[in-house]
Amino acid sequence: MTARQPAERWASWQDLDSGRLLLLAAAGMLVVAGFAQTAAVKVQQPTTAVAFGCLIAFGELLRLALPGNREAAPIATTGALAYAMLLRVAKQHGNLPPHIPALQVIAVTAVGMTLGALPHIAAGRSAGLTGMASRLVAVGCVAFIFRPFAASQVLNAHRNWWIAFAAMALMAAVCWLVEAVIGALIRADDLGARFSVALWDEMRALLPLGVAVGASAVITVFAAEVMGLSELAVFIGPLLVTQVAFRRYAGIQATYLQTVRALARVTEVGGYVESGHSRRVSRLAVAVGRELGMPELDLLDLEYAALMHDIGQLALPDPIPGGATVLVSPADQRRIAELGSDVIRQAGVLDKVAELVRCQSWPARGHDPEPPVGSRIIRAANAFDDLVGGSTDRDRTTAALERLRLDTAAEYDPGVIEALSEVAGRRLASRL
């Protein structure tokens, strides 16, 4: 047992991709430099450092999971960003600006994040190194840009508050953009998505949280000039309310997905389709959609629709042999799609998903109007899985793709079939 544990830990490090290793290496170098300088020149304004470090640790303890397997710690990011942009603290050193080096900001942020992550590690959860490293690098960029100006009278909030406000708003945008770029690079590498699409998805997903964090950090900096460090305790309430709202939104999205997956299982339990068919079609459809450059919101609708694409079969008096709708007549395919769409519309919140399911029976060419891209993807992915199933046989996969290519004149979208071929090729390679 003891001999296997080091090997397992080494294997987990080997599983990290080069992008994550580079990010962790950059964050590690920043932390080492921060600790080295802080130890050499001593901590500047230790009371302020401890107060903001505690706020960062508290925020890291309450970090949350967002849709799309994203991790965020809005309170911790607010505290770190406010500390990086701190101008003056009431009742400390009069009206003189604090001489807080940028590397000290990084050291305090790293200590706070580490303390906040310890309870997660003790509970057996992930340490969240990638998320912490991304936030640390983003805050570090702000600190290196902003701290040299913070000591000057140019950013005197009493005389030129609007200049200080504009500078802090710009730095909040920089922090948000750096975190979005890092997240996009990692997701593009993990999922095989186009970087431009991944970046747009990250910016869209992080924008509401970024606005809330940036506004809270700016307010915290200005309030510190009037109220001192006691304002951290005052403003933690609104920050908690904001975090609860985002946590509830993430919970609703997770509930939607769990409900859809449960509904998709009904057709398998009832013997209408093969076991695992809905999940395979869903994964294949999402992979094809990502290959075609679909944004994340459309991919989520596509995933829901692909999971429930066969739910209309529940209304059939007799199950289709093997559940292979590709083998039945076009009229039966349309009837199954219409019935499934009607079932989904009853939920009242998945109308776009219902439309994708309804249009999946339409041929890619010659139908007025043309089916949406998502419906064309589901049609091709469903036909492919009906022909191949869970098999990894290369000849069977090749024969299925050739059959679909022969029908691309009207039945299937040629672009979708080509993307499907690419995805199927990677699918086979990953299983060899």
Secondary structure per residue as TSV (DSSP state, phi and psi in degrees):
chain	resnum	aa	ss	phi	psi
A	1	M	-	360.0	-47.7
A	2	T	T	-68.1	-27.6
A	3	A	T	-74.1	-29.5
A	4	R	H	-78.7	-30.0
A	5	Q	H	-60.7	-47.1
A	6	P	H	-59.9	-38.8
A	7	A	H	-65.0	-39.5
A	8	E	H	-66.3	-40.3
A	9	R	H	-64.1	-40.6
A	10	W	H	-64.8	-38.8
A	11	A	H	-64.4	-36.5
A	12	S	H	-66.3	-34.6
A	13	W	H	-70.2	-34.7
A	14	Q	H	-66.7	-26.9
A	15	D	T	-71.5	-18.4
A	16	L	S	-67.9	135.3
A	17	D	-	-78.9	168.5
A	18	S	H	-63.8	-32.9
A	19	G	H	-63.6	-44.4
A	20	R	H	-66.0	-40.9
A	21	L	H	-61.9	-39.9
A	22	L	H	-65.3	-41.0
A	23	L	H	-63.1	-46.3
A	24	L	H	-64.8	-36.2
A	25	A	H	-65.7	-42.7
A	26	A	H	-63.0	-45.4
A	27	A	H	-63.6	-39.9
A	28	G	H	-62.4	-41.5
A	29	M	H	-64.7	-39.0
A	30	L	H	-62.8	-42.5
A	31	V	H	-65.1	-44.7
A	32	V	H	-60.7	-44.7
A	33	A	H	-63.8	-40.1
A	34	G	H	-63.6	-44.7
A	35	F	H	-66.8	-38.8
A	36	A	H	-63.5	-47.9
A	37	Q	H	-68.1	-41.0
A	38	T	H	-63.1	-39.0
A	39	A	H	-69.1	-31.0
A	40	A	H	-76.4	-41.0
A	41	V	H	-107.6	2.8
A	42	K	-	70.6	159.8
A	43	V	-	-73.7	127.9
A	44	Q	S	-85.7	130.6
A	45	Q	S	51.1	67.6
A	46	P	H	-59.7	-34.3
A	47	T	H	-62.4	-44.0
A	48	T	H	-64.0	-41.8
A	49	A	H	-62.2	-42.9
A	50	V	H	-65.4	-42.0
A	51	A	H	-62.9	-47.5
A	52	F	H	-71.1	-33.8
A	53	G	H	-62.1	-40.2
A	54	C	H	-65.4	-40.2
A	55	L	H	-63.3	-41.3
A	56	I	H	-64.5	-43.2
A	57	A	H	-62.4	-42.3
A	58	F	H	-62.6	-42.0
A	59	G	H	-66.8	-37.9
A	60	E	H	-67.8	-33.5
A	61	L	H	-63.2	-34.1
A	62	L	T	-99.4	23.1
A	63	R	-	-60.7	156.2
A	64	L	E	-131.6	160.6
A	65	A	E	-100.1	128.8
A	66	L	E	-103.1	163.1
A	67	P	T	-55.2	147.3
A	68	G	T	84.8	20.6
A	69	N	T	59.2	35.6
A	70	R	E	-96.0	151.3
A	71	E	E	-120.8	138.4
A	72	A	E	-143.0	150.9
A	73	A	-	-134.1	77.8
A	74	P	H	-61.2	-38.6
A	75	I	H	-68.3	-42.5
A	76	A	H	-63.6	-42.3
A	77	T	H	-65.4	-39.4
A	78	T	H	-60.5	-46.6
A	79	G	H	-63.3	-43.9
A	80	A	H	-66.7	-41.7
A	81	L	H	-66.7	-40.8
A	82	A	H	-64.4	-39.8
A	83	Y	H	-65.9	-36.5
A	84	A	H	-68.1	-26.8
A	85	M	T	-108.1	12.0
A	86	L	-	-60.2	131.5
A	87	L	-	-99.3	-64.9
A	88	R	-	-142.6	153.3
A	89	V	-	-120.3	124.5
A	90	A	T	-58.3	142.7
A	91	K	T	70.3	15.2
A	92	Q	S	-131.9	118.0
A	93	H	S	60.2	32.6
A	94	G	T	58.9	-130.6
A	95	N	T	-100.0	11.9
A	96	L	-	-79.1	139.6
A	97	P	-	-69.3	146.6
A	98	P	-	-71.2	136.1
A	99	H	-	-92.4	78.6
A	100	I	-	-106.3	110.5
A	101	P	-	-65.4	154.1
A	102	A	H	-61.7	-37.5
A	103	L	H	-67.9	-28.5
A	104	Q	H	-68.7	-36.4
A	105	V	H	-58.6	-43.7
A	106	I	H	-65.0	-42.0
A	107	A	H	-64.3	-45.6
A	108	V	H	-64.2	-41.6
A	109	T	H	-62.9	-42.9
A	110	A	H	-64.1	-42.4
A	111	V	H	-64.6	-45.1
A	112	G	H	-61.1	-45.3
A	113	M	H	-62.4	-40.9
A	114	T	H	-64.3	-45.0
A	115	L	H	-62.6	-39.4
A	116	G	H	-69.5	-27.2
A	117	A	H	-82.9	-19.6
A	118	L	H	-58.5	-44.6
A	119	P	H	-61.3	-34.6
A	120	H	H	-64.4	-42.8
A	121	I	H	-65.7	-41.6
A	122	A	H	-63.0	-31.8
A	123	A	T	-83.0	0.0
A	124	G	T	86.5	8.8
A	125	R	-	-89.8	170.4
A	126	S	-	-66.0	144.1
A	127	A	-	-70.1	-21.6
A	128	G	-	70.4	40.5
A	129	L	H	-62.3	-39.7
A	130	T	H	-63.1	-46.1
A	131	G	H	-63.8	-43.5
A	132	M	H	-64.1	-41.1
A	133	A	H	-64.2	-40.3
A	134	S	H	-62.3	-46.3
A	135	R	H	-66.0	-37.8
A	136	L	H	-65.2	-43.8
A	137	V	H	-64.1	-41.8
A	138	A	H	-63.1	-45.8
A	139	V	H	-65.8	-36.9
A	140	G	H	-62.0	-39.8
A	141	C	H	-60.8	-43.0
A	142	V	H	-63.7	-43.3
A	143	A	H	-63.1	-43.3
A	144	F	H	-65.9	-31.6
A	145	I	H	-80.6	-42.4
A	146	F	H	-88.6	-37.4
A	147	R	H	-59.4	-38.9
A	148	P	H	-59.8	-31.0
A	149	F	H	-83.9	-22.6
A	150	A	H	-65.7	-29.8
A	151	A	T	-80.6	-10.1
A	152	S	S	-92.2	163.7
A	153	Q	G	-80.5	-2.8
A	154	V	G	-64.1	-34.7
A	155	L	G	-102.5	37.4
A	156	N	-	-75.1	109.5
A	157	A	T	-67.5	-21.6
A	158	H	T	-74.6	-36.5
A	159	R	T	-99.3	-37.5
A	160	N	-	-128.4	60.8
A	161	W	H	-62.5	-33.0
A	162	W	H	-70.1	-32.2
A	163	I	H	-67.6	-44.0
A	164	A	H	-62.1	-42.2
A	165	F	H	-63.5	-44.9
A	166	A	H	-63.1	-40.7
A	167	A	H	-64.9	-42.8
A	168	M	H	-68.4	-38.8
A	169	A	H	-62.2	-39.8
A	170	L	H	-64.6	-41.0
A	171	M	H	-67.3	-36.0
A	172	A	H	-63.1	-39.2
A	173	A	H	-66.0	-38.6
A	174	V	H	-62.7	-44.0
A	175	C	H	-60.3	-45.7
A	176	W	H	-63.0	-42.3
A	177	L	H	-68.9	-41.9
A	178	V	H	-62.7	-44.0
A	179	E	H	-64.4	-37.5
A	180	A	H	-67.0	-41.2
A	181	V	H	-64.8	-43.6
A	182	I	H	-62.6	-45.4
A	183	G	H	-61.6	-38.5
A	184	A	H	-67.4	-40.7
A	185	L	H	-61.3	-42.8
A	186	I	H	-69.5	-43.9
A	187	R	H	-68.2	-37.3
A	188	A	H	-63.3	-37.3
A	189	D	H	-72.9	-39.9
A	190	D	H	-69.2	-45.0
A	191	L	H	-99.0	-8.5
A	192	G	-	73.2	23.9
A	193	A	-	-86.0	161.1
A	194	R	-	-69.8	139.3
A	195	F	H	-62.0	-40.2
A	196	S	H	-62.2	-40.0
A	197	V	H	-69.5	-43.3
A	198	A	H	-62.7	-39.0
A	199	L	H	-65.5	-43.5
A	200	W	H	-62.7	-40.2
A	201	D	H	-63.7	-43.0
A	202	E	H	-65.0	-43.5
A	203	M	H	-63.8	-41.4
A	204	R	H	-66.4	-43.3
A	205	A	H	-69.0	-36.0
A	206	L	H	-91.5	-7.4
A	207	L	H	-61.4	-52.0
A	208	P	H	-59.2	-43.1
A	209	L	H	-67.8	-38.0
A	210	G	H	-64.4	-39.8
A	211	V	H	-63.8	-44.6
A	212	A	H	-63.2	-44.3
A	213	V	H	-66.1	-46.1
A	214	G	H	-61.4	-46.0
A	215	A	H	-63.1	-41.8
A	216	S	H	-65.4	-38.9
A	217	A	H	-66.2	-42.7
A	218	V	H	-63.6	-44.3
A	219	I	H	-62.1	-39.8
A	220	T	H	-62.1	-42.1
A	221	V	H	-64.4	-46.6
A	222	F	H	-67.3	-38.1
A	223	A	H	-68.0	-30.2
A	224	A	H	-63.2	-28.5
A	225	E	H	-69.6	-24.9
A	226	V	H	-102.5	-44.6
A	227	M	H	-101.8	-13.9
A	228	G	G	76.9	-160.2
A	229	L	G	-70.8	-15.6
A	230	S	G	-63.2	-20.9
A	231	E	H	-67.5	-20.1
A	232	L	H	-63.7	-39.0
A	233	A	H	-70.7	-32.1
A	234	V	H	-71.0	-42.0
A	235	F	H	-86.1	-4.3
A	236	I	H	-70.1	-25.1
A	237	G	H	-62.7	-55.8
A	238	P	H	-59.0	-34.9
A	239	L	H	-64.9	-39.2
A	240	L	H	-65.1	-39.6
A	241	V	H	-62.6	-42.8
A	242	T	H	-61.9	-42.1
A	243	Q	H	-66.8	-38.4
A	244	V	H	-62.1	-39.1
A	245	A	H	-63.0	-44.4
A	246	F	H	-67.5	-36.7
A	247	R	H	-65.3	-38.8
A	248	R	H	-66.2	-40.7
A	249	Y	H	-61.2	-43.9
A	250	A	H	-63.9	-37.4
A	251	G	H	-65.2	-38.4
A	252	I	H	-63.9	-44.1
A	253	Q	H	-62.2	-40.0
A	254	A	H	-66.6	-37.3
A	255	T	H	-65.2	-41.4
A	256	Y	H	-55.1	-49.3
A	257	L	H	-65.3	-40.6
A	258	Q	H	-64.0	-40.2
A	259	T	H	-64.9	-43.7
A	260	V	H	-63.4	-42.2
A	261	R	H	-64.2	-37.3
A	262	A	H	-65.3	-41.4
A	263	L	H	-64.0	-38.3
A	264	A	H	-64.9	-29.2
A	265	R	H	-71.7	-21.0
A	266	V	H	-60.9	-43.0
A	267	T	H	-65.3	-31.4
A	268	E	H	-76.0	-43.2
A	269	V	H	-64.1	-36.5
A	270	G	T	-77.3	-3.8
A	271	G	T	79.9	17.6
A	272	Y	S	-82.9	-29.3
A	273	V	S	-134.7	164.9
A	274	E	-	-66.8	151.3
A	275	S	T	-62.4	130.6
A	276	G	T	86.4	-3.4
A	277	H	H	-61.2	-49.0
A	278	S	H	-62.3	-42.3
A	279	R	H	-65.9	-40.1
A	280	R	H	-65.5	-43.9
A	281	V	H	-63.0	-39.6
A	282	S	H	-63.6	-48.5
A	283	R	H	-62.8	-41.2
A	284	L	H	-66.4	-43.1
A	285	A	H	-63.3	-43.6
A	286	V	H	-64.5	-40.4
A	287	A	H	-64.2	-40.2
A	288	V	H	-66.7	-43.2
A	289	G	H	-60.3	-39.8
A	290	R	H	-67.9	-37.4
A	291	E	H	-61.8	-32.9
A	292	L	T	-85.3	-2.6
A	293	G	T	84.5	26.8
A	294	M	-	-72.0	141.0
A	295	P	-	-69.9	165.8
A	296	E	H	-63.6	-39.8
A	297	L	H	-61.3	-41.6
A	298	D	H	-68.5	-33.9
A	299	L	H	-66.1	-34.7
A	300	L	H	-66.2	-45.1
A	301	D	H	-61.9	-39.7
A	302	L	H	-63.2	-40.7
A	303	E	H	-62.8	-45.8
A	304	Y	H	-59.7	-47.1
A	305	A	H	-65.7	-39.8
A	306	A	H	-67.3	-35.8
A	307	L	H	-64.7	-35.1
A	308	M	T	-107.1	18.0
A	309	H	T	-66.7	-22.2
A	310	D	T	-104.8	9.1
A	311	I	G	-66.0	-20.9
A	312	G	G	-66.7	-18.4
A	313	Q	G	-66.2	-17.5
A	314	L	G	-63.9	-22.4
A	315	A	G	-87.1	-4.3
A	316	L	-	-76.6	138.7
A	317	P	S	-66.3	-34.6
A	318	D	S	-129.0	129.2
A	319	P	-	-61.7	147.9
A	320	I	-	-72.4	134.6
A	321	P	G	-53.5	118.1
A	322	G	G	73.9	-3.3
A	323	G	G	70.3	14.8
A	324	A	-	-82.2	92.6
A	325	T	G	-68.0	-18.1
A	326	V	G	-66.2	-19.5
A	327	L	G	-93.8	-5.6
A	328	V	S	-96.0	172.0
A	329	S	-	-69.2	156.2
A	330	P	H	-56.8	-35.8
A	331	A	H	-63.3	-41.5
A	332	D	H	-68.4	-36.8
A	333	Q	H	-61.7	-42.9
A	334	R	H	-65.3	-39.6
A	335	R	H	-64.7	-42.3
A	336	I	H	-63.2	-42.8
A	337	A	H	-64.1	-42.0
A	338	E	H	-64.9	-43.9
A	339	L	H	-63.1	-42.3
A	340	G	H	-64.0	-41.0
A	341	S	H	-62.3	-41.1
A	342	D	H	-63.6	-38.5
A	343	V	H	-63.5	-45.1
A	344	I	H	-67.4	-36.5
A	345	R	H	-63.9	-23.1
A	346	Q	T	-62.4	-24.5
A	347	A	T	-67.8	-29.2
A	348	G	S	80.5	-2.4
A	349	V	S	-127.5	-1.0
A	350	L	-	-123.9	45.0
A	351	D	H	-63.4	-38.7
A	352	K	H	-66.5	-38.5
A	353	V	H	-64.2	-43.0
A	354	A	H	-60.2	-37.9
A	355	E	H	-66.8	-39.2
A	356	L	H	-63.0	-40.7
A	357	V	H	-66.9	-40.6
A	358	R	H	-63.2	-38.5
A	359	C	H	-87.8	-2.3
A	360	Q	T	-65.7	-21.5
A	361	S	T	-85.8	-7.3
A	362	W	S	-77.0	140.4
A	363	P	-	-67.8	152.0
A	364	A	S	-67.3	-26.1
A	365	R	S	-127.7	148.4
A	366	G	S	85.8	3.5
A	367	H	-	-108.2	137.2
A	368	D	S	-117.6	113.8
A	369	P	S	-80.0	167.5
A	370	E	-	-71.5	146.5
A	371	P	-	-68.4	152.7
A	372	P	-	-61.5	161.2
A	373	V	H	-59.4	-41.2
A	374	G	H	-60.2	-40.3
A	375	S	H	-66.2	-38.8
A	376	R	H	-64.9	-35.2
A	377	I	H	-68.3	-45.1
A	378	I	H	-61.6	-41.8
A	379	R	H	-59.4	-44.6
A	380	A	H	-71.2	-43.0
A	381	A	H	-65.5	-39.1
A	382	N	H	-65.4	-44.0
A	383	A	H	-62.7	-41.3
A	384	F	H	-62.0	-45.8
A	385	D	H	-71.7	-31.6
A	386	D	H	-61.2	-33.5
A	387	L	H	-86.4	-30.0
A	388	V	H	-107.7	-37.8
A	389	G	T	66.0	-143.2
A	390	G	T	-88.6	9.7
A	391	S	-	-70.0	147.1
A	392	T	-	-111.1	13.6
A	393	D	-	-66.7	124.1
A	394	R	H	-64.6	-40.2
A	395	D	H	-65.0	-39.4
A	396	R	H	-65.9	-40.9
A	397	T	H	-64.6	-43.8
A	398	T	H	-62.4	-41.9
A	399	A	H	-64.5	-39.1
A	400	A	H	-65.1	-41.9
A	401	L	H	-66.4	-39.0
A	402	E	H	-63.8	-40.0
A	403	R	H	-64.0	-41.3
A	404	L	H	-67.5	-36.0
A	405	R	H	-64.8	-35.4
A	406	L	H	-65.7	-24.7
A	407	D	T	-97.2	5.3
A	408	T	T	-72.1	-10.9
A	409	A	T	-60.0	-32.8
A	410	A	T	-140.3	-39.7
A	411	E	T	-74.8	-41.5
A	412	Y	S	-125.8	150.8
A	413	D	-	-76.0	124.1
A	414	P	H	-57.6	-39.2
A	415	G	H	-63.6	-39.5
A	416	V	H	-65.7	-41.0
A	417	I	H	-65.3	-39.1
A	418	E	H	-65.7	-42.1
A	419	A	H	-64.1	-38.5
A	420	L	H	-62.5	-38.7
A	421	S	H	-62.3	-42.6
A	422	E	H	-62.4	-46.1
A	423	V	H	-65.4	-42.5
A	424	A	H	-64.2	-36.0
A	425	G	H	-63.5	-42.4
A	426	R	H	-67.9	-34.6
A	427	R	H	-62.1	-43.3
A	428	L	H	-67.3	-43.4
A	429	A	H	-62.0	-36.8
A	430	S	H	-71.5	-18.0
A	431	R	H	-101.5	-4.3
A	432	L	-	-77.6	360.0
